[in-house]
C-alpha cells in the first residue's frame, strides 16, 4: 500500500468518530440531534376535537441572532416537554429539545440547512402522550422576522389624531406596520399603519380619544411584495412593541374651591384648596409609574404686587395649603401630560386691604423722602410699593432695599431723592411694605404693613373749600361743606370740627362731627346776633387748618344769613342727611373766652 493509501486508512476511522452517532451520548450538545426522540413508546396524536397541543409554529431568521422557531401550546402546560423536529429529507430527521419553553433559537452551524427547504413541526410530550403540530416547509434564510418598533416612540398630536414616529431598525426597511389599542376595561382593537417607505423613520396615525386614556402597541413585518419576490409564503409579524400610553386629549379638570384666611400677626395668610384631584382611569398596561398616560397637576403662582422684584412667577407641585403674604396674586391649577400643559382654572387673590393708619412715618424734605417702619429682624429685603389710589389698574411704583443695620434698633428706614420718584402733592397713596429673608423664593414674602398716605401737607390740603349757611329758625342754622380731600383717602380723615363764634360777645364753640358727614345743624343761637363759622379736617396725628370764616347774621326764618354768602354750585354741596343734627340736644361745647371791648376813641 502506498503512503497515500495508508494515510486515508488512518483518517477514515477518525472521521467516523467525528460523525453523529445514533447513541444518546451524541445529543448532549445544542445541535439538532439525529436520533430517535426519547418518547417513541408514547401514544401519538391528539384525540378528535381536542383543543390541546402545539400550534401556530413560525420559524424565521432573526437579525443578528441566528434563527428562531416559536409556537403556542393550548392546554395545561404543567409537565409538558416540547421537541422541535426538523426533516432535511426522507429518513434524515433530527430534533431540538426545548423543555417547557415555546421558543427556541439555533444557528446555521447546528445541523439544519438554512438555504434549502426543510420541514419542521413540534411534538409535545406529557404523561406518555405525544401531541403534534401541523408541519411547515420553508427556506429558513428567506423567512425573516422583523423587530418591533423600538422603545423610544415619539408621540404627538396632529389634526385630531395621534402621530407615532420611530427610527427604523437597521437593515429592516420596507416594512408594513399594524397597531392595536384599548381603553380601560375594553378589548384590543386592531388598526393598520400601512406600508413604510420613509428613509430612516417610520410613522403611524392612530385615533385620539377626547376624554379616555389609551394603550397602544405596534408590530412590523416585511412587506408582502418582497416576500413574493423572494418566493416565501409569508414572513411572521414581529412581537408587539412595549406599551405606548396616551392620555386623553382633554385632561379632566379638578373640582377645587379655595378660601383665604385673614392676615396673621406674622404678615402671612393661608390659602386653602378644598376638593379632590380627578383620578384618571388607565388601561392595564399603563398603570405603572411614568407610563406616559398620567396627568399631573401643578399650582402656578403669580405675585402681582412688588413688580420690581426679580421673580414674579413660580410653578409648584400640587398642595392643599399655601402660605402667602398680603400681596395680590393670581393662582392657577394647571394640568400637564406628555403633550404639555392643558386647560387651567385660575383665581385672583386681591391684596389685603388695611384702611387704618399704619405704623409708618413719612417725612418729606427738600432733599427727598424718608420712610421708617417697625422692623422684625435685621438684614431683610424690603419691597416698598406705592400707588395713587385711583390708579389700581396701572403698575405700582416700588423699590427694593436691604436693611443692614437697625438705627435706631427695631426701626427700618429708606430714603430716596425727589428725582427717583417723589410722591405727588394732594394725592392719596396706598403704601405696602413686604419683607423676605429669601427674596428669590416667591412664597417667603410677608406683609410688614399696608396703609394709606396722603401726599403733601394734609393739614392745609384737607381744609374744606366751600361752605354754606342757611337759617332754619329763630335760633338755629344749617351748615353744609364740601368733603375734604382727605375723605378720599381711607383711614386718613378722623373727623371734622365745626367752630362758630358770636361776633357780638366773642363766645366760641367747637363741635366734632363724624368724618362721613358734610352737614350739621347749630342750635341755641341768639336772634339778631352776628356769627362766623369755620370747619377743619383732622387726621389721627394732626389737626387741620381752619377754612375761611363764613359770616352771617341771624334773621327771619327761611332766609339766608345777612349778608348772604355767594351761592355755591349744587354739585359741590353734599346731599347727605343731617344725621348728626343736634337741635334740641343741649348746648354745644363752649370753648369761648370773652375779650374786653375797647372803648371807642371818640
C-alpha positions as CSV (number, residue, x, y, z in Angstrom):
1,X,0.0,0.0,0.0
2,X,1.3,3.4,-1.0
3,X,1.8,6.1,1.5
4,X,-1.4,8.0,0.4
5,X,-3.5,4.9,0.9
6,X,-2.0,4.4,4.3
7,X,-3.0,8.0,5.3
8,X,-6.6,7.5,4.1
9,X,-6.8,4.2,6.0
10,X,-5.8,6.0,9.1
11,X,-8.1,9.0,8.7
12,X,-11.4,7.1,7.9
13,X,-11.8,5.7,11.4
14,X,-11.1,9.2,12.8
15,X,-13.8,10.8,10.5
16,X,-16.3,8.1,11.6
17,X,-15.7,9.1,15.2
18,X,-16.5,12.7,14.3
19,X,-19.8,11.9,12.6
20,X,-23.0,12.0,14.8
21,X,-23.7,8.6,16.4
22,X,-27.1,7.0,16.9
23,X,-26.4,6.8,20.7
24,X,-27.7,9.1,23.4
25,X,-24.2,10.4,24.0
26,X,-24.2,12.4,20.7
27,X,-27.2,14.6,21.8
28,X,-25.6,16.2,24.8
29,X,-25.0,19.5,22.8
30,X,-27.3,22.2,21.4
31,X,-27.1,20.8,17.9
32,X,-30.0,19.1,16.2
33,X,-29.9,15.5,17.4
34,X,-30.0,13.0,14.6
35,X,-31.6,10.1,16.5
36,X,-34.9,8.9,17.7
37,X,-36.6,11.1,20.4
38,X,-36.9,9.6,23.9
39,X,-40.7,9.2,23.8
40,X,-41.1,6.6,21.0
41,X,-43.4,4.4,23.0
42,X,-45.8,7.2,23.8
43,X,-49.2,7.4,22.2
44,X,-49.1,10.0,19.4
45,X,-51.6,12.4,18.1
46,X,-54.5,14.3,19.7
47,X,-58.0,12.8,20.0
48,X,-60.6,14.1,17.6
49,X,-61.9,17.5,18.6
50,X,-59.2,18.1,21.1
51,X,-58.2,21.7,21.6
52,X,-54.9,21.0,23.3
53,X,-51.5,20.6,21.7
54,X,-48.9,22.8,19.9
55,X,-50.0,25.1,17.1
56,X,-49.1,28.3,15.2
57,X,-45.5,27.3,14.5
58,X,-43.3,30.0,13.0
59,X,-39.7,29.7,12.0
60,X,-37.6,32.6,10.7
61,X,-34.3,34.4,10.6
62,X,-33.6,37.0,13.3
63,X,-31.3,39.9,12.6
64,X,-28.0,39.4,14.5
65,X,-29.3,36.4,16.4
66,X,-29.4,33.4,14.0
67,X,-32.7,31.6,13.7
68,X,-35.7,31.0,15.8
69,X,-38.9,28.9,16.0
70,X,-41.8,29.9,18.2
71,X,-45.2,28.3,18.8
72,X,-48.1,28.3,21.1
73,X,-49.4,25.5,23.3
74,X,-53.1,25.1,24.1
75,X,-53.9,23.2,27.3
76,X,-52.4,22.7,30.7
77,X,-48.6,23.3,30.4
78,X,-47.5,21.6,33.7
79,X,-45.2,18.6,32.9
80,X,-45.2,19.2,29.2
81,X,-41.9,18.9,27.2
82,X,-41.6,20.3,23.7
83,X,-39.4,18.9,20.9
84,X,-38.7,20.8,17.6
85,X,-38.5,18.3,14.8
86,X,-36.7,19.0,11.5
87,X,-36.5,16.8,8.4
88,X,-33.9,17.5,5.7
89,X,-35.2,14.7,3.5
90,X,-36.7,11.2,3.7
91,X,-35.1,9.4,6.7
92,X,-32.9,12.4,7.6
93,X,-34.6,14.0,10.6
94,X,-33.3,15.5,13.9
95,X,-34.8,17.2,16.9
96,X,-34.1,20.0,19.4
97,X,-35.2,19.6,23.0
98,X,-36.9,22.8,24.1
99,X,-38.1,21.7,27.6
100,X,-41.1,23.7,28.7
101,X,-40.2,26.7,26.5
102,X,-42.3,27.5,23.5
103,X,-39.4,29.3,21.7
104,X,-36.0,28.0,20.6
105,X,-33.0,29.7,18.9
106,X,-30.3,28.0,16.8
107,X,-27.6,28.9,14.3
108,X,-26.7,27.7,10.8
109,X,-24.0,25.6,12.5
110,X,-26.4,23.4,14.4
111,X,-27.0,20.8,11.6
112,X,-30.1,22.4,10.0
113,X,-29.6,23.7,6.4
114,X,-30.9,27.3,6.0
115,X,-30.6,27.8,2.2
116,X,-32.8,24.8,1.3
117,X,-36.3,23.7,2.1
118,X,-36.7,21.9,5.4
119,X,-39.9,20.6,7.1
120,X,-40.4,21.5,10.7
121,X,-43.1,20.6,13.3
122,X,-43.4,20.5,17.1
123,X,-44.0,17.4,19.2
124,X,-45.2,17.9,22.8
125,X,-44.9,15.1,25.2
126,X,-46.7,14.7,28.6
127,X,-47.6,11.7,30.7
128,X,-46.9,9.1,28.0
129,X,-48.8,11.0,25.4
130,X,-47.4,13.0,22.4
131,X,-49.2,15.8,20.6
132,X,-48.0,17.1,17.2
133,X,-48.4,20.5,15.5
134,X,-49.0,21.0,11.8
135,X,-45.9,20.9,9.6
136,X,-44.3,23.9,7.9
137,X,-41.9,23.7,4.9
138,X,-39.7,26.7,4.1
139,X,-36.2,28.1,3.5
140,X,-35.1,29.5,6.8
141,X,-32.8,32.1,5.4
142,X,-35.6,33.6,3.2
143,X,-38.1,33.8,6.1
144,X,-37.3,37.0,8.1
145,X,-38.9,38.2,11.3
146,X,-38.5,42.0,11.8
147,X,-38.0,43.7,15.1
148,X,-40.9,45.7,16.7
149,X,-40.6,49.5,16.9
150,X,-38.0,50.4,19.5
151,X,-39.0,51.7,22.9
152,X,-38.4,55.4,22.2
153,X,-41.5,56.0,20.2
154,X,-42.3,59.7,19.8
155,X,-46.0,60.7,20.2
156,X,-47.5,63.9,19.1
157,X,-51.0,65.3,18.2
158,X,-51.7,66.1,14.5
159,X,-55.1,67.3,13.3
160,X,-57.2,65.5,15.8
161,X,-55.1,62.3,15.6
162,X,-52.1,60.7,17.2
163,X,-48.9,60.6,15.3
164,X,-46.3,58.0,16.4
165,X,-42.8,58.0,14.9
166,X,-39.8,55.9,15.5
167,X,-36.4,55.1,14.0
168,X,-36.4,52.2,11.5
169,X,-34.3,49.2,12.9
170,X,-31.1,48.7,11.0
171,X,-31.4,46.7,7.7
172,X,-35.2,46.3,8.2
173,X,-36.6,48.7,5.5
174,X,-39.8,48.2,3.5
175,X,-42.0,47.2,6.4
176,X,-45.7,47.1,6.9
177,X,-47.0,48.1,10.4
178,X,-50.1,47.3,12.4
179,X,-51.2,48.7,15.8
180,X,-53.6,47.6,18.4
181,X,-55.2,49.8,21.1
182,X,-57.5,49.6,24.0
183,X,-59.2,51.8,26.6
184,X,-59.8,51.0,30.3
185,X,-61.9,47.9,30.5
186,X,-62.2,47.3,26.7
187,X,-60.7,44.6,24.4
188,X,-58.0,45.2,21.9
189,X,-58.9,46.8,18.5
190,X,-56.6,46.3,15.5
191,X,-55.6,49.0,13.2
192,X,-53.3,49.4,10.1
193,X,-50.5,51.8,9.7
194,X,-49.8,50.9,6.0
195,X,-46.6,50.4,4.2
196,X,-43.5,52.3,5.4
197,X,-41.2,53.8,2.8
198,X,-39.5,56.6,4.7
199,X,-35.8,56.8,4.9
200,X,-34.7,56.0,8.4
201,X,-38.0,56.7,10.1
202,X,-41.4,55.1,10.2
203,X,-44.7,56.5,11.5
204,X,-48.3,55.7,12.1
205,X,-51.5,57.8,12.5
206,X,-53.8,56.5,15.3
207,X,-57.1,57.6,16.8
208,X,-57.1,60.1,19.6
209,X,-59.8,59.8,22.4
210,X,-61.1,63.0,23.8
211,X,-61.7,62.0,27.4
212,X,-60.2,58.5,27.8
213,X,-56.6,57.2,28.2
214,X,-55.4,54.6,25.6
215,X,-52.8,51.9,25.4
216,X,-51.1,51.2,22.0
217,X,-48.8,48.5,20.8
218,X,-47.2,48.2,17.3
219,X,-45.7,45.4,15.3
220,X,-43.8,45.2,12.0
221,X,-43.1,42.7,9.2
222,X,-41.5,42.7,5.8
223,X,-43.8,44.0,3.1
224,X,-45.6,41.2,1.1
225,X,-44.2,42.3,-2.3
226,X,-40.7,41.5,-1.1
227,X,-41.9,38.1,0.3
228,X,-43.5,37.2,-3.1
229,X,-40.4,38.4,-5.0
230,X,-38.2,36.2,-2.7
231,X,-40.6,33.3,-3.1
232,X,-41.5,32.9,0.6
233,X,-45.0,32.0,1.7
234,X,-45.2,34.9,4.2
235,X,-43.0,36.4,6.9
236,X,-44.2,36.4,10.5
237,X,-45.1,39.6,12.4
238,X,-42.7,40.9,14.9
239,X,-43.7,40.7,18.6
240,X,-45.7,43.6,19.9
241,X,-43.8,46.7,21.0
242,X,-43.8,47.9,24.6
243,X,-47.0,49.8,25.5
244,X,-47.3,53.3,24.3
245,X,-49.6,55.1,26.8
246,X,-51.5,58.2,25.7
247,X,-53.6,60.5,27.9
248,X,-57.0,61.8,26.8
249,X,-57.0,64.9,24.6
250,X,-58.7,66.9,27.3
251,X,-57.4,66.4,30.8
252,X,-60.1,66.1,33.5
253,X,-60.5,69.3,35.4
254,X,-60.4,69.2,39.2
255,X,-63.3,70.5,41.2
256,X,-61.5,72.7,43.6
257,X,-62.6,75.7,45.7
258,X,-60.2,78.0,47.6
259,X,-60.6,80.2,50.7
260,X,-58.2,82.7,52.2
261,X,-57.7,83.1,55.9
262,X,-57.2,86.5,57.5
263,X,-53.8,88.0,57.6
264,X,-52.0,86.9,60.7
265,X,-49.7,88.8,63.0
266,X,-46.7,87.4,61.1
267,X,-47.9,89.2,57.9
268,X,-48.9,85.9,56.2
269,X,-52.3,84.3,55.3
270,X,-53.1,80.8,54.4
271,X,-54.8,79.8,51.1
272,X,-56.8,76.6,51.4
273,X,-57.6,74.4,48.4
274,X,-60.7,72.3,49.0
275,X,-61.6,69.4,46.8
276,X,-60.1,66.4,45.2
277,X,-58.0,65.9,42.1
278,X,-59.6,63.6,39.5
279,X,-58.3,60.1,39.3
280,X,-57.8,59.1,35.6
281,X,-58.8,55.5,34.7
282,X,-55.9,53.8,32.9
283,X,-55.6,50.7,30.7
284,X,-54.0,47.6,32.1
285,X,-50.6,48.2,30.6
286,X,-50.4,51.8,31.6
287,X,-50.8,51.5,35.4
288,X,-47.1,51.7,36.3
289,X,-45.2,54.9,37.2
290,X,-44.3,57.2,34.4
291,X,-46.3,55.3,31.8
292,X,-47.0,58.4,29.7
293,X,-50.7,58.5,30.2
294,X,-50.7,60.1,33.6
295,X,-51.9,63.7,34.2
296,X,-50.1,65.8,36.8
297,X,-51.5,68.9,38.4
298,X,-49.5,71.9,39.5
299,X,-50.1,75.3,41.2
300,X,-48.9,78.3,39.2
301,X,-48.4,81.3,41.4
302,X,-48.0,84.9,40.0
303,X,-47.3,87.6,42.6
304,X,-48.7,90.8,41.2
305,X,-47.5,93.2,43.9
306,X,-44.0,94.5,44.1
307,X,-43.3,94.4,40.3
308,X,-39.6,95.4,40.8
309,X,-38.7,92.0,42.4
310,X,-36.5,89.6,40.4
311,X,-39.0,86.7,40.3
312,X,-42.8,87.1,39.9
313,X,-44.0,83.6,39.0
314,X,-43.5,80.1,40.4
315,X,-44.9,76.6,39.5
316,X,-45.3,74.4,42.5
317,X,-46.3,70.8,43.0
318,X,-50.0,70.4,44.0
319,X,-50.7,71.0,47.6
320,X,-53.8,71.8,49.6
321,X,-52.4,74.8,51.5
322,X,-50.3,77.7,50.6
323,X,-48.9,80.4,52.9
324,X,-48.6,83.8,51.3
325,X,-48.2,87.4,52.2
326,X,-51.0,90.0,51.9
327,X,-49.9,90.9,48.4
328,X,-52.1,90.5,45.3
329,X,-51.7,87.1,43.5
330,X,-53.1,85.2,40.6
331,X,-53.4,81.5,41.4
332,X,-54.0,78.7,38.8
333,X,-54.3,74.9,38.8
334,X,-52.5,73.7,35.6
335,X,-52.9,70.1,34.2
336,X,-49.8,68.7,32.5
337,X,-49.4,65.5,30.5
338,X,-47.0,64.1,27.8
339,X,-48.3,66.7,25.3
340,X,-47.6,69.7,27.6
341,X,-49.9,72.0,29.7
342,X,-53.6,71.7,29.4
343,X,-56.6,73.9,30.4
344,X,-56.3,75.6,33.8
345,X,-58.5,77.1,36.5
346,X,-57.4,80.4,37.8
347,X,-58.4,82.7,40.6
348,X,-57.4,86.2,41.7
349,X,-56.4,86.8,45.3
350,X,-56.7,90.5,46.0
351,X,-54.3,92.3,48.2
352,X,-55.1,92.6,51.8
353,X,-56.8,96.0,52.4
354,X,-55.9,97.7,55.6
355,X,-57.6,101.1,56.0
356,X,-56.4,102.0,59.5
357,X,-53.3,104.3,59.7
358,X,-50.3,102.0,60.0
359,X,-47.1,102.4,61.9
360,X,-45.4,104.3,59.1
361,X,-43.6,107.5,59.5
362,X,-43.0,109.6,56.3
363,X,-41.2,112.9,56.2
364,X,-40.7,114.9,53.0
365,X,-38.0,117.5,52.8
366,X,-36.2,119.4,50.1
367,X,-33.6,116.7,49.7
368,X,-36.1,113.8,49.3
369,X,-38.5,111.5,51.2
370,X,-37.7,109.3,54.2
371,X,-39.8,106.4,55.4
372,X,-39.4,104.5,58.6
373,X,-41.3,101.5,59.9
374,X,-41.0,98.8,62.6
375,X,-38.5,96.1,61.6
376,X,-38.9,92.5,62.6
377,X,-35.4,91.4,62.0
378,X,-32.1,92.7,60.6
379,X,-30.9,92.0,57.1
380,X,-34.2,91.6,55.5
381,X,-35.0,92.5,51.9
382,X,-37.9,95.0,51.8
383,X,-40.1,95.9,48.9
384,X,-41.7,99.3,49.3
385,X,-44.7,99.8,46.9
386,X,-46.8,102.9,46.5
387,X,-49.6,103.7,44.1
388,X,-52.1,106.5,43.7
389,X,-55.5,105.3,44.9
390,X,-57.3,106.0,41.6
391,X,-54.8,104.0,39.5
392,X,-55.4,100.5,40.8
393,X,-55.2,99.1,37.2
394,X,-51.7,100.5,36.5
395,X,-48.4,99.1,37.8
396,X,-47.4,100.4,41.2
397,X,-44.1,102.1,41.8
398,X,-41.8,100.1,44.0
399,X,-38.2,99.9,45.2
400,X,-36.1,97.1,46.9
401,X,-33.9,97.9,49.8
402,X,-31.9,95.8,52.2
403,X,-32.0,96.9,55.9
404,X,-28.5,96.1,57.1
405,X,-28.4,97.8,60.5
406,X,-31.1,99.0,62.8
407,X,-30.7,102.6,63.6
408,X,-32.3,103.0,66.0
409,X,-32.8,99.3,66.9
410,X,-36.1,97.9,65.7
411,X,-36.6,100.6,63.1
412,X,-36.0,100.2,59.3
413,X,-35.6,103.3,57.1
414,X,-35.4,104.1,53.5
415,X,-34.6,107.4,51.8
416,X,-34.9,108.4,48.2
417,X,-34.4,111.7,46.4
418,X,-37.0,113.7,44.6
419,X,-35.6,112.7,41.2
420,X,-36.0,109.0,41.9
421,X,-39.8,109.1,42.3
422,X,-41.3,111.6,44.8
423,X,-44.9,111.4,45.7
424,X,-47.3,113.9,44.2
425,X,-48.9,116.6,46.3
426,X,-52.6,116.3,47.3
427,X,-52.7,112.7,46.2
428,X,-53.8,109.6,48.2
429,X,-51.4,106.7,48.0
430,X,-51.7,103.1,49.1
431,X,-48.4,102.0,50.6
432,X,-47.4,98.4,51.2
433,X,-44.2,97.2,52.6
434,X,-43.2,93.5,52.2
435,X,-40.2,91.7,53.6
436,X,-38.3,88.4,52.9
437,X,-35.2,86.8,54.1
438,X,-35.1,84.8,50.8
439,X,-36.5,87.1,48.1
440,X,-35.8,84.5,45.4
441,X,-38.4,82.3,47.0
442,X,-41.8,83.6,46.0
443,X,-43.6,82.1,48.9
444,X,-41.2,83.6,51.5
445,X,-42.6,87.2,51.5
446,X,-44.6,88.6,54.4
447,X,-46.5,91.8,54.8
448,X,-45.0,94.3,57.2
449,X,-47.7,97.0,56.8
450,X,-50.3,98.2,54.4
451,X,-51.8,101.6,54.8
452,X,-52.8,104.8,53.1
453,X,-50.9,108.1,53.0
454,X,-51.9,111.5,51.8
455,X,-49.1,113.2,49.9
456,X,-48.3,116.8,50.7
457,X,-49.4,119.0,53.6
458,X,-52.5,117.2,54.8
459,X,-53.4,119.9,57.3
460,X,-53.7,122.6,54.6
461,X,-54.9,120.4,51.7
462,X,-57.6,118.8,53.8
463,X,-59.4,122.1,54.7
464,X,-62.9,122.1,53.1
465,X,-63.1,124.8,50.4
466,X,-66.8,125.7,50.3
467,X,-69.4,126.3,53.0
468,X,-72.9,127.5,53.1
469,X,-75.2,128.6,56.0
470,X,-79.0,128.6,55.9
471,X,-81.2,129.9,58.7
472,X,-83.7,127.3,59.9
473,X,-85.4,129.2,62.7
474,X,-85.0,132.0,65.2
475,X,-82.0,130.3,66.8
476,X,-80.7,127.6,64.5
477,X,-78.9,127.3,61.2
478,X,-77.8,124.5,58.9
479,X,-74.1,124.4,57.9
480,X,-73.0,122.5,54.8
481,X,-69.5,122.0,53.4
482,X,-67.8,120.1,50.6
483,X,-65.9,116.9,51.6
484,X,-62.3,117.3,52.4
485,X,-59.7,115.8,50.0
486,X,-58.7,113.7,53.0
487,X,-62.0,111.8,52.9
488,X,-61.0,110.1,49.6
489,X,-58.0,108.5,51.4
490,X,-59.2,105.6,53.6
491,X,-58.3,105.9,57.2
492,X,-56.7,109.3,56.9
493,X,-59.6,111.6,57.9
494,X,-60.5,111.1,61.6
495,X,-63.3,113.8,62.0
496,X,-64.4,117.3,61.2
497,X,-64.5,120.1,63.8
498,X,-67.1,122.9,63.4
499,X,-66.3,126.2,65.2
500,X,-68.7,129.1,65.4
501,X,-68.1,132.5,67.0
502,X,-70.6,135.0,68.3
503,X,-69.1,138.2,66.9
504,X,-71.0,140.3,69.4
505,X,-69.6,138.7,72.6
506,X,-66.7,136.6,71.2
507,X,-68.2,133.4,72.6
508,X,-66.6,130.5,70.6
509,X,-68.0,126.9,70.5
510,X,-66.5,123.8,68.7
511,X,-68.4,120.7,67.7
512,X,-66.7,117.4,66.5
513,X,-68.5,115.8,63.6
514,X,-68.2,112.3,62.2
515,X,-65.8,112.1,59.1
516,X,-68.7,110.8,56.9
517,X,-70.9,113.8,57.5
518,X,-70.9,117.1,55.5
519,X,-73.7,118.9,57.3
520,X,-74.5,119.9,60.8
521,X,-77.3,122.0,62.4
522,X,-76.2,124.5,65.0
523,X,-78.9,125.5,67.6
524,X,-79.1,127.8,70.6
525,X,-78.0,130.8,68.6
526,X,-79.1,134.4,69.6
527,X,-81.6,136.1,67.4
528,X,-80.2,139.1,65.6
529,X,-76.6,138.2,66.6
530,X,-73.7,138.1,64.1
531,X,-71.7,134.9,63.7
532,X,-68.8,133.4,61.9
533,X,-68.4,129.6,61.2
534,X,-65.4,127.6,60.2
535,X,-64.6,123.9,59.6
536,X,-61.4,121.9,59.7
537,X,-60.5,118.3,58.9
538,X,-58.4,116.4,61.5
539,X,-56.3,113.3,61.0
540,X,-55.2,110.9,63.7
541,X,-51.9,112.6,64.1
542,X,-52.5,116.3,63.4
543,X,-55.2,119.0,63.5
544,X,-56.3,120.5,60.2
545,X,-56.3,124.1,59.1
546,X,-59.4,126.1,59.6
547,X,-61.3,127.0,56.5
548,X,-62.1,130.7,55.6
549,X,-64.7,132.0,58.0
550,X,-68.3,132.3,56.8
551,X,-70.1,135.3,58.3
552,X,-73.8,135.5,58.9
553,X,-76.4,137.4,61.0
554,X,-79.5,135.6,62.4
555,X,-82.6,136.8,60.5
556,X,-86.1,135.7,59.7
557,X,-86.9,132.0,59.1
558,X,-86.2,130.7,55.6
559,X,-83.8,133.5,54.6
560,X,-80.1,133.5,54.1
561,X,-77.8,134.9,56.7
562,X,-77.0,138.6,56.2
563,X,-75.1,139.3,54.2
564,X,-76.0,136.3,52.1
565,X,-73.0,134.3,51.0
566,X,-72.2,133.8,47.4
567,X,-74.2,130.9,46.1
568,X,-72.4,127.6,46.0
569,X,-72.9,125.3,42.9
570,X,-75.2,122.5,43.7
571,X,-72.8,119.8,42.5
572,X,-70.4,120.8,45.2
573,X,-72.9,120.6,48.1
574,X,-73.4,117.3,49.9
575,X,-76.9,116.0,49.9
576,X,-76.3,113.8,52.9
577,X,-78.9,113.9,55.5
578,X,-78.0,115.7,58.7
579,X,-77.8,112.5,60.7
580,X,-75.7,114.4,63.2
581,X,-78.3,117.0,63.9
582,X,-78.0,118.4,67.3
583,X,-81.2,120.5,67.5
584,X,-82.6,120.2,71.0
585,X,-79.6,118.2,72.2
586,X,-78.4,120.8,74.5
587,X,-75.8,123.5,74.3
588,X,-72.7,122.9,72.1
589,X,-69.3,122.6,73.6
590,X,-68.2,126.0,74.8
591,X,-64.6,126.9,74.4
592,X,-65.1,130.7,74.3
593,X,-63.3,133.4,76.2
594,X,-64.5,136.9,76.3
595,X,-62.3,139.7,75.1
596,X,-62.5,143.0,76.8
597,X,-64.1,145.6,74.5
598,X,-62.1,148.7,73.8
599,X,-63.9,151.9,74.2
600,X,-64.2,154.0,71.1
601,X,-61.7,156.7,70.9
602,X,-64.3,159.4,70.3
